């Protein structure tokens, strides 16, 4: 069993370590990582929508994943970063 650490970031430089999650699986899809990170169903839907609209970037370790159904390898201490993109003012 490993542990995933979620980190929430914005392009404004804000960084907050989120929850740690024990996982028994060695591989999970990005969709499943989002599902497990977001506790409320409404938050899950918003995160999935943001991901598909390029408003949310997901990094597993130092690698960006671009497909919700892509399976990622989870090691003992994997860090998953949710980078929320902030639109520029006026654009």
Secondary structure, DSSP 8 states (H G I E B T S, - for coil): -EEEEEEEEETTS-EEEEEEEEE--SEEEHHHHHHHH--SHHHHHHHHHHHHTTSEEEEETTEEE--TT-EEE--TEEEEEEEE----TT-
